[in-house]
Amino acid sequence: MKENLHEPFEIIYKELDECPKPTHQHNFFELIYILEGTGVQEINQHTFRYNAGHMFLLTPEDTHSFDIETTTRFVFIRFNDVYIKRNTSLVSASQREDLLPRLEFILQNASHQPGCILKNQTDKRIVKPLVEAIIREYVNRDMYNQELIRQYVNTMIILVARNIAMYLPEKITECSEDKAIDILQYIQANIYYPEKIKAARISNHFGISESYLGRYFKKHTNETMQEYIVNSRLKLVETRLLHSDMRMNEIASELSFTDESHLNRFFKKSKGMSLGEYRRKHRAVTSV
């Protein structure tokens, strides 16, 4: 079973004695905060015991369920890639070009293992009053409540991204090479600008030869740099086809393709079907 999200973000507050759903998937990100209670979280067939103060991040396509042992109060905060990319209030205008793509990259590369996402104890202490403030606004519906909730959610996303980023090297490269992480983050920060992620530009930026860059990248990521760039751009296109109402020419413009025809050729070469065919086929599947 797969759930869909029809709003930019969604807040759900529930007190449960048992999980009402079997193992299921989402097409969006979901932050789950435990206000009270105990039980077991299962994600991708791995389990983790939870209690009050734990927060989990589920990424699109993760499968999960809960085995509730004592009455549990959950807060679910749901959002998708498009919310991050098109959210003008998430970061300041001066940071938007660099930080939004990096946030998208960090969240997509979060660990797909169960467990509390909050590794920094100071951040953990900040999150509880933040969640409580979201609940107050959600329940009371006072003036400007939607605007305040949006700001609280944005703060939560930044905090979560910071905690994921602390452990990103192990997830991405399974090594401690800082330069490998820097190269990956440079590519993701500039993924919307093809000229900036050509091998010559990247090698010049990092002061290493193109031939060495290619060998180094393959060693630490197990794929060529071109494969990584193509797959990253495909992922962005797929997200917009499935989880937004953007027109094809808007997607092409945002991702710096020459035009819709150029984007369609790029997509069809890898996926074996046109943009329209892919959207119709996979949206039909996810809406079941």
C-alpha positions, 0 to 999 in steps of 0.5 A: 500500500502506498500513500500520497501527499496532496498538499505542500506539507501536512501535519497529523497528530494522533494517539494510538494503541495499535498501528492502523496500517500494515507495512506501507510506503509513501511518495513523500518525506515523513518526520515522525516524532514520539511525544509519549509511548513505547514500541518498535519501528520497522523500516525496510525490514529492520527494527528499532525500539522507540520511546518519547523524544525519538524522531524518525525520517522516512524517505520516499519508497521506504517501507515501514510500520509500527508495533505499538506496545504502550499508548503512543502519541505521534506527530507526523510532519509530511513534505516532498522534494517540491516543497523544499525546492519551491519554498521561498521561506525555507532559506534566505534569497542569498543562500537559495542557489546553494543551500536548497539543492544541498538540502534536497541531496542530504534528505535524499541520502538519509540513512534508510535504517531505523533509528532516531535521526537526532544525533546532536543532543542540543538539537534534540532539546530544541525539537521537543518545544518546536513540536509542541508549538506546532501542535498548539498552532495546529489545534488552536487555529489562531490567526497566522497559524499556517504561516507559523506552522510553515516556519516551524516546519522549515526550522525542523527540516534544517535541524534534521538536515544538519543531523543527517549531514554529520553522518553523510560520509559513511552513507555515501562513500563508506570512507572518511575522504572529505574531498569525495564528500566535497565533490558530491556536494558540489555536484548536487549544489550545481545540479541545475547548471550543466555547465558547472558540472562538466568534468573540466569545471569540477577538476579546475574547481578542486585543483586536480586533473580530469583523469585523476578526478574520474578514477577518484570519483569511481573509487569512492562512489562505485559509479562514474561521475557521468553516471552519478550526474545522469542519475541525479538529474533523472531523480529530479525529473522523476520527482517532478513528474510524480509529485508535482503538476509542473508542465514538461517545459517548466521542468525542462527550464528549471533543470536547464535543458534546451527545451522540452524535446531535449529533456524528453530525449534525455529521459527516454534514453534512460527510462525507455518511455517519454515524459508523458508516458512515465507520468501517466503510468506511474501516477496511476500506480501510486494512486491505487 
